[in-house]
Amino acid sequence: MKLTLSSMTKTELAKTLGLKPFQGRQLFQWLHQKRVFDFDAMTNLSKPLRAQLTETASASQLELVEMQESKATGTKKALFRLHDGETVESVLIRDRKRTTICVSSQVGCALKCSFCATGLAGFTRNLTPGEIVEQVLYLLQDEADSDRTPNIVYMGMGEPMRNYDNVMASIRLLMDKDGVGIGARKIIVSTVGEAKEIERFTQEDWQVRLSVSLHAANNELRSTLVPLNRKFPLERLHDVLSGYSAQSGRQLTFEWTMLKGVNDSVECARELVAYAKGLKVSVNLIPWNPVSGLPYHPTHMADCNRFRDILEAGGLKVTVRMEKGQDIDAACGQLSRTHGKA
């Protein structure tokens, strides 16, 4: 079986392949900075080394199956096939001069949030650091050169905190200055509430940001929408988030998918205001992308704005995410379902 290079640091490349340190750095730059996956095109490597790499190593683990692009917004949704035939999705979102890439961390998901397409197919396996990083590298290939690095959000398929070590390794690869060189504050890791892993994350010595998919601020409703809440109820979650705020000093984000008649009432908004007290937090309200077979509907914009107004009156900073992909299969897991895998 050939070596897969995209999961390796510069030092690991040099050590594994028997290269000098500068050669490991050059190879890393070709893969991560220049996003070139053809060994023959790596012209500052010697011909014998290129031949060795062609024989023993694989530069890329992903194969593009389908790319959808929204005519309205320019949002791109990519479906990739992995070496074992499984598929994962990634999304590139444009907003003025800002580019955000949403990556997957697992094939499928075991958490079965009731409104999410990914959970319908269950969990298959974790992604390697390279499989995560390559989603970013591939989506950046067709982007015009820019001094601005993209924002990276771990909000695609899977629960990142259940693939903790590989996710953290992928972040370090993306932050490397000889690669994409993304600043820590431009990276967000999203979790539905894995309390023990949030405690681990709090100890990381960096400025990578944390987001929590909350969706409800009372235990009865949240346990229906997010079954993990039965293991880590809101009180436990609040405790670890208070610890995160106190130790890191960083603001976290609550993600709240707006579901018509479910979690968009005045009462739900007031519960969220009360729950957020004592936390350094902003709120991101997300229109739900309809998923065939799930019994939900998107909240009307007027009701979404009413919800926002209550939160703001309660002292919270609120963003209403604009719809970016309803004319494509933009919700997590939708595109994989059309190809029979998740």
MARTOR-404876 format. One record per residue (C-alpha): chain; x, y, z; residue in three letters. Coordinates in steps of 0.05 Angstrom, whole numbers, plus 5000, padded with zeros to 4 digits. Layout:
[pt A,[X,Y,Z],ALA];
...
//
This chain:
[pt A,[5000,5000,5000],MET];
[pt A,[5027,5068,4981],LYS];
[pt A,[5044,5121,5032],LEU];
[pt A,[4994,5177,5039],THR];
[pt A,[5031,5243,5046],LEU];
[pt A,[4977,5294,5061],SER];
[pt A,[4971,5274,5135],SER];
[pt A,[5045,5285,5148],MET];
[pt A,[5081,5346,5174],THR];
[pt A,[5146,5371,5142],LYS];
[pt A,[5187,5334,5194],THR];
[pt A,[5147,5270,5185],GLU];
[pt A,[5155,5273,5109],LEU];
[pt A,[5230,5280,5115],ALA];
[pt A,[5236,5224,5167],LYS];
[pt A,[5188,5175,5133],THR];
[pt A,[5218,5184,5063],LEU];
[pt A,[5290,5191,5085],GLY];
[pt A,[5296,5262,5060],LEU];
[pt A,[5336,5322,5083],LYS];
[pt A,[5295,5373,5123],PRO];
[pt A,[5294,5423,5065],PHE];
[pt A,[5267,5369,5018],GLN];
[pt A,[5211,5352,5067],GLY];
[pt A,[5194,5426,5069],ARG];
[pt A,[5194,5431,4992],GLN];
[pt A,[5149,5370,4986],LEU];
[pt A,[5102,5399,5039],PHE];
[pt A,[5099,5465,5001],GLN];
[pt A,[5081,5431,4936],TRP];
[pt A,[5023,5394,4968],LEU];
[pt A,[4996,5446,5016],HIS];
[pt A,[5017,5514,4990],GLN];
[pt A,[5018,5504,4915],LYS];
[pt A,[4965,5448,4917],ARG];
[pt A,[5001,5407,4865],VAL];
[pt A,[4989,5331,4869],PHE];
[pt A,[5030,5309,4808],ASP];
[pt A,[5099,5289,4830],PHE];
[pt A,[5127,5301,4760],ASP];
[pt A,[5107,5375,4765],ALA];
[pt A,[5147,5385,4829],MET];
[pt A,[5205,5413,4791],THR];
[pt A,[5252,5432,4848],ASN];
[pt A,[5254,5359,4870],LEU];
[pt A,[5306,5315,4837],SER];
[pt A,[5283,5266,4783],LYS];
[pt A,[5304,5205,4825],PRO];
[pt A,[5263,5231,4883],LEU];
[pt A,[5203,5244,4839],ARG];
[pt A,[5208,5174,4811],ALA];
[pt A,[5213,5146,4882],GLN];
[pt A,[5151,5184,4903],LEU];
[pt A,[5112,5161,4843],THR];
[pt A,[5130,5089,4860],GLU];
[pt A,[5118,5090,4935],THR];
[pt A,[5071,5147,4953],ALA];
[pt A,[5004,5178,4938],SER];
[pt A,[4997,5254,4937],ALA];
[pt A,[4921,5255,4942],SER];
[pt A,[4868,5212,4974],GLN];
[pt A,[4806,5246,4947],LEU];
[pt A,[4770,5238,4880],GLU];
[pt A,[4718,5289,4860],LEU];
[pt A,[4652,5255,4845],VAL];
[pt A,[4607,5317,4836],GLU];
[pt A,[4611,5392,4843],MET];
[pt A,[4549,5435,4849],GLN];
[pt A,[4550,5511,4846],GLU];
[pt A,[4494,5558,4866],SER];
[pt A,[4478,5606,4810],LYS];
[pt A,[4450,5655,4860],ALA];
[pt A,[4508,5658,4910],THR];
[pt A,[4568,5623,4881],GLY];
[pt A,[4567,5572,4938],THR];
[pt A,[4602,5507,4917],LYS];
[pt A,[4585,5438,4944],LYS];
[pt A,[4635,5382,4929],ALA];
[pt A,[4626,5307,4938],LEU];
[pt A,[4691,5268,4945],PHE];
[pt A,[4703,5194,4942],ARG];
[pt A,[4755,5165,4990],LEU];
[pt A,[4802,5107,4978],HIS];
[pt A,[4753,5057,5008],ASP];
[pt A,[4694,5081,4965],GLY];
[pt A,[4661,5122,5020],GLU];
[pt A,[4641,5194,5006],THR];
[pt A,[4644,5260,5043],VAL];
[pt A,[4623,5331,5027],GLU];
[pt A,[4653,5400,5032],SER];
[pt A,[4625,5469,5019],VAL];
[pt A,[4657,5534,4996],LEU];
[pt A,[4616,5596,5013],ILE];
[pt A,[4630,5666,4986],ARG];
[pt A,[4607,5728,5021],ASP];
[pt A,[4635,5791,4990],ARG];
[pt A,[4711,5785,4997],LYS];
[pt A,[4706,5731,5050],ARG];
[pt A,[4712,5657,5033],THR];
[pt A,[4691,5603,5082],THR];
[pt A,[4704,5528,5073],ILE];
[pt A,[4662,5479,5112],CYS];
[pt A,[4697,5411,5120],VAL];
[pt A,[4674,5342,5142],SER];
[pt A,[4710,5305,5197],SER];
[pt A,[4676,5237,5193],GLN];
[pt A,[4641,5192,5143],VAL];
[pt A,[4570,5197,5169],GLY];
[pt A,[4553,5213,5241],CYS];
[pt A,[4531,5172,5302],ALA];
[pt A,[4495,5229,5337],LEU];
[pt A,[4430,5227,5298],LYS];
[pt A,[4408,5299,5307],CYS];
[pt A,[4336,5297,5284],SER];
[pt A,[4341,5352,5231],PHE];
[pt A,[4407,5331,5199],CYS];
[pt A,[4414,5291,5135],ALA];
[pt A,[4482,5262,5154],THR];
[pt A,[4454,5225,5215],GLY];
[pt A,[4403,5187,5173],LEU];
[pt A,[4457,5140,5147],ALA];
[pt A,[4494,5129,5213],GLY];
[pt A,[4569,5129,5226],PHE];
[pt A,[4621,5093,5184],THR];
[pt A,[4690,5118,5204],ARG];
[pt A,[4735,5177,5223],ASN];
[pt A,[4772,5216,5170],LEU];
[pt A,[4848,5221,5173],THR];
[pt A,[4882,5289,5180],PRO];
[pt A,[4900,5286,5106],GLY];
[pt A,[4829,5270,5084],GLU];
[pt A,[4805,5331,5122],ILE];
[pt A,[4860,5378,5096],VAL];
[pt A,[4852,5356,5024],GLU];
[pt A,[4780,5380,5024],GLN];
[pt A,[4808,5450,5035],VAL];
[pt A,[4865,5442,4985],LEU];
[pt A,[4818,5418,4930],TYR];
[pt A,[4767,5474,4939],LEU];
[pt A,[4822,5526,4938],LEU];
[pt A,[4851,5502,4873],GLN];
[pt A,[4803,5542,4829],ASP];
[pt A,[4803,5604,4873],GLU];
[pt A,[4840,5666,4849],ALA];
[pt A,[4904,5680,4886],ASP];
[pt A,[4891,5726,4944],SER];
[pt A,[4927,5753,5005],ASP];
[pt A,[4867,5733,5046],ARG];
[pt A,[4866,5662,5072],THR];
[pt A,[4797,5628,5078],PRO];
[pt A,[4758,5616,5141],ASN];
[pt A,[4754,5542,5158],ILE];
[pt A,[4695,5513,5196],VAL];
[pt A,[4690,5442,5220],TYR];
[pt A,[4615,5439,5211],MET];
[pt A,[4607,5388,5155],GLY];
[pt A,[4592,5315,5162],MET];
[pt A,[4608,5284,5229],GLY];
[pt A,[4622,5307,5301],GLU];
[pt A,[4693,5336,5302],PRO];
[pt A,[4702,5324,5377],MET];
[pt A,[4692,5249,5365],ARG];
[pt A,[4752,5250,5318],ASN];
[pt A,[4791,5296,5364],TYR];
[pt A,[4864,5277,5351],ASP];
[pt A,[4857,5275,5275],ASN];
[pt A,[4819,5341,5274],VAL];
[pt A,[4871,5375,5316],MET];
[pt A,[4927,5347,5272],ALA];
[pt A,[4891,5373,5210],SER];
[pt A,[4885,5443,5241],ILE];
[pt A,[4960,5444,5253],ARG];
[pt A,[4973,5425,5181],LEU];
[pt A,[4927,5480,5156],LEU];
[pt A,[4961,5531,5201],MET];
[pt A,[5031,5515,5177],ASP];
[pt A,[5063,5576,5144],LYS];
[pt A,[5094,5532,5091],ASP];
[pt A,[5024,5508,5073],GLY];
[pt A,[4957,5545,5071],VAL];
[pt A,[4980,5587,5130],GLY];
[pt A,[4911,5598,5161],ILE];
[pt A,[4910,5638,5226],GLY];
[pt A,[4880,5603,5286],ALA];
[pt A,[4826,5655,5295],ARG];
[pt A,[4800,5639,5225],LYS];
[pt A,[4786,5567,5245],ILE];
[pt A,[4723,5544,5281],ILE];
[pt A,[4710,5475,5309],VAL];
[pt A,[4636,5460,5320],SER];
[pt A,[4608,5409,5368],THR];
[pt A,[4538,5390,5390],VAL];
[pt A,[4562,5386,5461],GLY];
[pt A,[4616,5334,5474],GLU];
[pt A,[4632,5361,5544],ALA];
[pt A,[4694,5320,5558],LYS];
[pt A,[4726,5339,5492],GLU];
[pt A,[4709,5412,5502],ILE];
[pt A,[4749,5408,5566],GLU];
[pt A,[4808,5380,5525],ARG];
[pt A,[4799,5435,5474],PHE];
[pt A,[4801,5487,5528],THR];
[pt A,[4872,5465,5545],GLN];
[pt A,[4898,5475,5473],GLU];
[pt A,[4949,5531,5469],ASP];
[pt A,[4921,5568,5410],TRP];
[pt A,[4866,5616,5388],GLN];
[pt A,[4823,5567,5348],VAL];
[pt A,[4751,5583,5360],ARG];
[pt A,[4695,5540,5389],LEU];
[pt A,[4623,5535,5365],SER];
[pt A,[4567,5496,5398],VAL];
[pt A,[4506,5472,5358],SER];
[pt A,[4455,5488,5412],LEU];
[pt A,[4387,5491,5376],HIS];
[pt A,[4347,5492,5441],ALA];
[pt A,[4357,5519,5511],ALA];
[pt A,[4312,5471,5550],ASN];
[pt A,[4330,5399,5561],ASN];
[pt A,[4265,5368,5537],GLU];
[pt A,[4267,5400,5468],LEU];
[pt A,[4342,5395,5460],ARG];
[pt A,[4342,5321,5476],SER];
[pt A,[4292,5312,5420],THR];
[pt A,[4333,5351,5370],LEU];
[pt A,[4402,5331,5395],VAL];
[pt A,[4401,5262,5430],PRO];
[pt A,[4471,5274,5459],LEU];
[pt A,[4438,5323,5506],ASN];
[pt A,[4414,5262,5547],ARG];
[pt A,[4486,5246,5562],LYS];
[pt A,[4511,5318,5570],PHE];
[pt A,[4450,5360,5590],PRO];
[pt A,[4449,5435,5586],LEU];
[pt A,[4472,5445,5657],GLU];
[pt A,[4535,5403,5646],ARG];
[pt A,[4547,5437,5580],LEU];
[pt A,[4541,5506,5612],HIS];
[pt A,[4593,5487,5664],ASP];
[pt A,[4645,5467,5613],VAL];
[pt A,[4631,5527,5569],LEU];
[pt A,[4639,5573,5630],SER];
[pt A,[4707,5539,5641],GLY];
[pt A,[4724,5550,5568],TYR];
[pt A,[4707,5624,5571],SER];
[pt A,[4744,5634,5637],ALA];
[pt A,[4808,5599,5616],GLN];
[pt A,[4813,5618,5543],SER];
[pt A,[4783,5688,5546],GLY];
[pt A,[4754,5674,5477],ARG];
[pt A,[4684,5685,5453],GLN];
[pt A,[4646,5622,5432],LEU];
[pt A,[4587,5617,5384],THR];
[pt A,[4519,5584,5392],PHE];
[pt A,[4492,5556,5327],GLU];
[pt A,[4416,5554,5325],TRP];
[pt A,[4382,5522,5265],THR];
[pt A,[4314,5555,5256],MET];
[pt A,[4259,5503,5252],LEU];
[pt A,[4188,5529,5240],LYS];
[pt A,[4143,5519,5299],GLY];
[pt A,[4196,5479,5337],VAL];
[pt A,[4250,5525,5365],ASN];
[pt A,[4233,5594,5337],ASP];
[pt A,[4182,5618,5388],SER];
[pt A,[4186,5678,5435],VAL];
[pt A,[4193,5630,5493],GLU];
[pt A,[4252,5594,5459],CYS];
[pt A,[4287,5660,5448],ALA];
[pt A,[4278,5680,5521],ARG];
[pt A,[4305,5612,5543],GLU];
[pt A,[4367,5624,5501],LEU];
[pt A,[4378,5693,5531],VAL];
[pt A,[4374,5663,5601],ALA];
[pt A,[4421,5605,5583],TYR];
[pt A,[4473,5651,5553],ALA];
[pt A,[4481,5692,5617],LYS];
[pt A,[4551,5688,5644],GLY];
[pt A,[4580,5664,5578],LEU];
[pt A,[4621,5704,5528],LYS];
[pt A,[4579,5683,5468],VAL];
[pt A,[4549,5705,5402],SER];
[pt A,[4491,5671,5367],VAL];
[pt A,[4488,5649,5295],ASN];
[pt A,[4416,5637,5270],LEU];
[pt A,[4416,5589,5212],ILE];
[pt A,[4358,5579,5162],PRO];
[pt A,[4345,5504,5156],TRP];
[pt A,[4359,5474,5088],ASN];
[pt A,[4301,5426,5074],PRO];
[pt A,[4319,5352,5073],VAL];
[pt A,[4273,5301,5041],SER];
[pt A,[4244,5253,5092],GLY];
[pt A,[4252,5299,5153],LEU];
[pt A,[4190,5330,5185],PRO];
[pt A,[4214,5402,5190],TYR];
[pt A,[4205,5468,5153],HIS];
[pt A,[4248,5531,5152],PRO];
[pt A,[4227,5589,5196],THR];
[pt A,[4198,5648,5158],HIS];
[pt A,[4246,5706,5156],MET];
[pt A,[4198,5752,5194],ALA];
[pt A,[4197,5702,5252],ASP];
[pt A,[4272,5695,5247],CYS];
[pt A,[4280,5770,5253],ASN];
[pt A,[4233,5771,5313],ARG];
[pt A,[4275,5718,5346],PHE];
[pt A,[4338,5758,5332],ARG];
[pt A,[4307,5821,5361],ASP];
[pt A,[4291,5786,5427],ILE];
[pt A,[4362,5761,5432],LEU];
[pt A,[4391,5829,5418],GLU];
[pt A,[4345,5861,5469],ALA];
[pt A,[4373,5811,5518],GLY];
[pt A,[4444,5835,5504],GLY];
[pt A,[4467,5782,5456],LEU];
[pt A,[4506,5793,5392],LYS];
[pt A,[4468,5758,5336],VAL];
[pt A,[4481,5741,5263],THR];
[pt A,[4428,5714,5216],VAL];
[pt A,[4462,5670,5165],ARG];
[pt A,[4436,5684,5095],MET];
[pt A,[4412,5625,5055],GLU];
[pt A,[4469,5604,5009],LYS];
[pt A,[4451,5538,4977],GLY];
[pt A,[4377,5520,4972],GLN];
[pt A,[4385,5513,4896],ASP];
[pt A,[4438,5459,4909],ILE];
[pt A,[4442,5401,4958],ASP];
[pt A,[4474,5447,5010],ALA];
[pt A,[4452,5414,5076],ALA];
[pt A,[4503,5367,5107],CYS];
[pt A,[4494,5296,5079],GLY];
[pt A,[4445,5314,5023],GLN];
[pt A,[4493,5304,4965],LEU];
[pt A,[4520,5239,4993],SER];
[pt A,[4449,5212,5000],ARG];
[pt A,[4436,5224,4926],THR];
[pt A,[4496,5179,4911],HIS];
[pt A,[4475,5125,4960],GLY];
[pt A,[4529,5137,5012],LYS];
[pt A,[4538,5182,5072],ALA];
//
